[in-house]
Amino acid sequence: MSALLAIYKIPTYILDMPKTLKKPIQTVRGMRDMLPVDMPMFELIENEIRKAARDYSYGRLITPILEEYALFKRTAGEASDLVSKEMYTFEDRGGDKVVIRPELTAPAARAYVEHGLVNLPQPVKIWYLEPMLRYDRPQAGRYRQFFQGGFESFGDASPVLDAEMCIIGIRILQSLKIPVKVHINSLGDNESRTAYKKVLVAYLKQFVKKLPEDDQRRFTENPLRVLDSKEKVTKEIIADAPKITDYLSENAKEHFLKLIDYLEDLDIPYVLNPLLVRGLDYYTGTVFEFIPDSAEFITSEGKKREIPGGLLSLGGGGRYDKLIEEVGGKPTPAIGMALGIERIMNQIRERGLASVPTYKPQIFLGHIGDDARKKMMNLFDMLRSQGARVAQAFSKEGIKAQLEVAHRLGVRYSVILGQKEIVDKTILIRDMESGIQETIDFKKAVSEIMKRLSKINENLL
Ligand code: HAM
């Protein structure tokens, strides 16, 4: 056996390896890893969200992943798909019924009440970028864990804030070059909804036997939910249903018209969709969703391509003026929206949109021998603290292997310290573009390197 290993130059540790590998463990169904290669795109979107949050004065909120079950039951509604089918609910070891958050509006409202944020100048504006979990049927654009970037504004009933939410979403998506419109509707105030529910129920009653079982349940529990059905039969029936916009009270109509006026004025691409009701029970008044213009696009080679799940909403939101009361606060108007990060990433990736900047170091530190390595580890620290974009391969011994890394990274300069340079108290700087090498005094290394880097003008992440 060992002779065979020698002939084929197979290392002897092969002998110690297990005969069969263990069954690989994989991600749980519907969950996805995001690898380092995905991060430039993730961070591109994150940066646009951060910029909008900064410019519109939203402060970041981080809430726990676990919440009490009652929080979502009371706010999203027991009959909603979210609560009835999609929540990761379990009893913890102490017997408390808890939920891994499926969304962050209700937790944000809880935090607003729990921490007395009502005492701050209103509106209180918060944003978040966090993972959510929903036990949805996994398919293109629908995952069991996904990130949402969201904005919530508490304590101000002005339609200016309804417009602000639509504007923020549209501007973020436009800056990422995604062709998109905001689809808007108003669910009106209590008065409007009561009037509308009556006519809707009378209309749907004629077709109730034709509705799929799930929609019959919706019809009895909350008839407005039927409008949100994804079933073909139901969709055909509701296409001719009375429209809520015809039943808005004067106040609700005025509020909605003001929103439209702001959107018109700012050239925000919008579509009036009187059938849009959204899947959560807490909405009152304005509701909206950001929907891509099409799921198809023409590639630069002139080929037609379809984006899987390409017409799914990239984000959505609305007013929820009653929700704060549901979590134990006093009546407080509020509005918000959340963008789905993975769906946005799919759009950018599939359409080949928005150039995604990647981090690129400018300088590589190479060493020959252990003494040189220690000195370079120190120099690395100093350059980092000056803000230089440095890279290294300190675990590699040979300078050839190190310079291969430098080439792969595409750095502008390599700085090398060998035995000779240690003796001479110098260091070598090589311009990787021109190939010119200079020997400089080791003591001046930091200032000389920083001088050269300041001349590189790059627009990088
Ligand atoms: P939502 O419409 O349930 O609203 O979710 C908002 C966005 O999250 C969706 O438009 C979509 O982009 C993304 N999303 C939802 N479910 C999935 C999934 N299974 N896989 C991938 N992405 C998904 C809310 O959650 C509300 N809390 C939004 C809001 C904030 N309303 C007021 N303030």
Boltz pocket constraint, residues with backbone or C-beta under 6 A from the ligand:
constraints:
  - pocket:
      binder: B
      contacts: [[A, 102], [A, 103], [A, 104], [A, 105], [A, 134], [A, 136], [A, 141], [A, 142], [A, 143], [A, 144], [A, 145], [A, 146], [A, 147], [A, 148], [A, 150], [A, 151], [A, 152], [A, 279], [A, 313], [A, 314], [A, 315], [A, 316], [A, 317], [A, 318], [A, 335], [A, 336], [A, 337], [A, 338], [A, 339], [A, 340], [A, 341], [A, 342], [A, 343]]
      max_distance: 6.0
